[in-house]
Amino acid sequence: MYALIDANNFFVSCERVFRPDLADVPVLVLSNNDGCVVSRSNEVKAAGIPMGAPRFQIETKIKKFGVECFSSNFRLYGDLSDRLMRLIRAESGSNRQEIYSIDECFVWLDEMDEARLSVWARRLRGKISQGLGLPVSIGVAPSKTLAKLASEIIKSDPLNDGTLVLPPGDDERRAGSVREFPVGQVWGIGRATGAKLVEKKIDTAGKFMDMSREWVRANFGLGAAKTWAELHGTACIDQLEAMVSHRQILRSRSFGQAVTEKEQMQAAVSEFVTLAAEACRRMGARANMVTVFIRTSNFAPVNQLYGNSASVSLPMSSSNSGQLMSAAMRALGRVWQPGFAYKKAGVMLSGLEQENAWQPSLWLSAAAMQADERQSGLMKKVDQLNRRYGQRVVGAGWAGMSHHPKSKKIEQKWFSRATNRSPEYSTDWQHLQRVR
């Protein structure tokens, strides 16, 4: 059995943890540069404000419904995510948890009857609420796809207790809400596949399940066939498939101000590398290739338009921030062109492989292997220090310089605009909540 623990409206919920006065107030969180909606409270959803809507298009509704708007505060969200995952790990065991995203994780459970599974889910939900103040939905089922589907179904039930258990072989339960679930929203069904299924009049999970597995594989490939099997209660999606989408990690950002100096771009790229490397280590993976892309605004005059990318292959896979940063700087050197005003950049790590299953070169020396082990140990210590004392307490190269509070060497134009960012309540001593 698998449990999927999903924090509801996660960014909004993080803001409400330290602002209980917003419990019943419409709240939304905006993306980098306060551009688009990335998280909505249920009140905002009811007001008809869609996910991804640009702020300038919804100003009328914001004023009409009294919506509280926040700039993204990823340090706060990341810290509360880490606390959430550690609490779940303490309750279930580290070898049973598979982190899927910043606000979701799977937990493998021993076989229990429905009553005991329900008690376990309700108890865990209560501990998360008491310890962190975060509302979560918990779906439990014999496959990851069904567990995720159960967590989505329970969110739409206003009278639920936040948990839903789908026992093995319970076809009657699946004949209801599961079978009526829109096929395009089923985990593992991509947008293109969902559209093709709807064209064939297969618009619900139930109709998709009624097709034969052979037909599904012949028309939509192995991935869709695995989803079909998972909906029928057969677990066949492994950890790496669930955690690594297309076997790559992407970190990018639109800049608050245009970047024209290479030194500024180096600081930005190093930040993206650091974030991607941390994500890579959290997933227990190693990368074989680093790609850097930069581009100007799409609305710049034709003679000021420029965009390019470059990739650097590593001699052996790595999750070491320094090695990945060195490769990223080489890639940046290949694409950087002076005289342009850059508005966006990003870093992608690809060719991912699991840390416990990576294949070193046949010609790799014993000394090189020992050096790699030492570097891996160093990165673990760096991650521990940053988790304990706050993000970027220990940084590498340009990333460390750009975040140092006393550093004036780099003008941080590339930082995002954030006109209404909440304090970093849980990671900065200066931002501790004051009680009067």
KAQUIGI-V721618 format. One record per backbone hydrogen bond with DSSP energy under -1.0 kcal/mol. NH is the residue of the N-H (numbers start at 0). CO is the residue of the C=O. E is the energy in kcal/mol with one decimal. If there is no record, write none. Layout:
[[NH/CO/E] [NH/CO/E]]
//
This chain:
[[1/140/-3.6] [2/106/-2.5] [3/138/-2.8] [4/104/-2.6] [5/136/-2.6] [6/102/-2.6] [7/134/-2.2] [12/8/-2.9] [13/9/-2.5] [14/10/-1.7] [15/11/-1.9] [16/12/-1.3] [21/18/-2.4] [22/19/-1.6] [24/21/-1.2] [27/67/-2.4] [28/38/-2.3] [29/69/-2.9] [30/35/-2.7] [33/30/-1.7] [34/31/-1.1] [36/52/-1.7] [37/28/-2.9] [38/28/-1.3] [40/26/-2.3] [44/40/-2.1] [45/41/-2.3] [46/42/-1.1] [47/44/-1.6] [48/43/-1.7] [51/36/-2.1] [52/49/-1.4] [54/34/-2.9] [56/53/-1.3] [57/54/-1.8] [61/57/-2.4] [62/58/-2.0] [63/59/-2.4] [64/60/-2.7] [66/61/-2.2] [67/25/-3.0] [69/27/-2.1] [70/419/-1.9] [76/72/-2.3] [77/73/-2.7] [78/74/-2.0] [79/75/-2.4] [80/76/-2.3] [81/77/-2.2] [82/78/-2.2] [83/79/-2.4] [84/80/-2.7] [85/81/-2.2] [86/82/-2.2] [87/83/-2.3] [88/84/-2.4] [89/85/-2.3] [90/86/-1.4] [91/87/-1.8] [92/88/-3.1] [95/92/-1.7] [97/105/-2.7] [99/103/-1.8] [100/103/-2.0] [104/4/-1.6] [105/97/-3.0] [106/2/-2.3] [107/95/-2.5] [108/0/-3.1] [116/112/-2.2] [117/113/-2.4] [118/114/-2.1] [119/115/-2.4] [120/116/-2.4] [121/117/-2.5] [122/118/-2.4] [123/119/-2.3] [124/120/-2.4] [125/121/-2.1] [126/122/-2.1] [127/123/-2.2] [128/124/-2.2] [129/125/-2.5] [130/126/-2.9] [131/127/-2.4] [136/5/-2.9] [137/161/-2.6] [138/3/-1.9] [139/163/-2.6] [140/1/-2.5] [146/142/-2.2] [147/143/-2.6] [148/144/-2.3] [149/145/-2.6] [150/146/-1.9] [151/147/-1.6] [152/148/-2.4] [153/149/-2.1] [155/152/-1.0] [156/153/-1.1] [159/156/-1.5] [163/137/-2.2] [165/139/-3.3] [169/166/-1.6] [170/168/-1.9] [173/169/-1.7] [174/170/-1.3] [175/172/-1.4] [178/173/-1.9] [179/175/-1.4] [180/177/-1.2] [182/202/-1.7] [184/181/-1.5] [185/182/-1.3] [188/185/-2.2] [193/189/-3.0] [194/190/-2.2] [195/191/-2.1] [196/192/-2.4] [197/193/-2.3] [198/194/-2.0] [199/195/-1.1] [200/197/-2.0] [201/196/-2.8] [204/180/-2.7] [205/178/-2.6] [207/203/-1.9] [208/204/-2.4] [209/205/-1.4] [215/211/-2.2] [216/212/-2.5] [217/213/-2.4] [218/214/-1.9] [219/215/-2.6] [220/216/-1.7] [224/220/-1.6] [225/221/-2.3] [226/222/-1.9] [227/223/-2.4] [228/224/-2.3] [229/225/-2.6] [230/226/-2.4] [231/227/-1.1] [232/229/-1.9] [233/228/-2.4] [241/237/-1.8] [242/238/-2.2] [243/239/-2.7] [247/244/-1.0] [248/348/-2.6] [250/346/-2.5] [252/344/-2.0] [254/342/-2.7] [255/414/-1.0] [256/412/-1.6] [258/341/-2.8] [264/260/-1.8] [265/261/-2.6] [266/262/-1.7] [267/263/-2.0] [268/264/-3.0] [269/265/-2.3] [270/266/-1.6] [271/267/-2.0] [272/268/-2.5] [273/269/-2.4] [274/270/-2.2] [275/271/-2.5] [276/272/-3.0] [277/273/-2.2] [278/274/-2.1] [279/275/-2.4] [280/276/-2.4] [281/277/-2.4] [282/278/-1.6] [283/280/-1.4] [284/279/-2.5] [285/352/-2.3] [286/317/-2.6] [287/349/-2.0] [288/349/-1.6] [289/311/-2.4] [290/347/-2.7] [291/309/-2.5] [292/345/-2.2] [293/307/-2.2] [294/343/-2.3] [295/305/-2.6] [299/296/-1.4] [303/300/-2.3] [304/301/-1.3] [307/293/-2.3] [309/291/-2.1] [311/289/-2.7] [313/287/-2.5] [317/286/-2.2] [323/319/-2.5] [324/320/-2.4] [325/321/-2.2] [326/322/-1.9] [327/323/-2.2] [328/324/-2.5] [329/325/-1.6] [330/326/-2.1] [331/327/-2.7] [332/328/-2.1] [333/329/-1.0] [334/330/-1.1] [335/331/-2.2] [341/258/-2.8] [342/294/-1.9] [343/294/-1.7] [344/252/-1.6] [345/292/-2.1] [346/250/-2.8] [347/290/-2.7] [348/248/-2.8] [349/288/-2.1] [352/285/-2.1] [354/283/-3.5] [356/353/-1.7] [363/360/-1.5] [368/364/-1.9] [369/365/-2.3] [370/366/-2.3] [371/367/-2.2] [372/368/-2.1] [373/369/-2.2] [374/370/-2.4] [375/371/-2.3] [376/372/-2.2] [377/373/-2.3] [378/374/-2.3] [379/375/-1.8] [380/376/-1.8] [381/377/-2.4] [382/378/-2.5] [383/379/-2.1] [384/380/-2.5] [385/381/-2.4] [386/382/-2.3] [387/383/-2.1] [388/384/-3.0] [389/385/-1.5] [392/389/-1.5] [398/395/-1.5] [400/396/-1.8] [401/397/-2.7] [402/398/-1.3] [406/403/-1.6] [412/410/-2.1] [414/411/-1.2] [424/422/-1.6] [426/423/-1.3] [427/423/-1.5] [430/427/-1.7] [431/428/-1.2]]
//
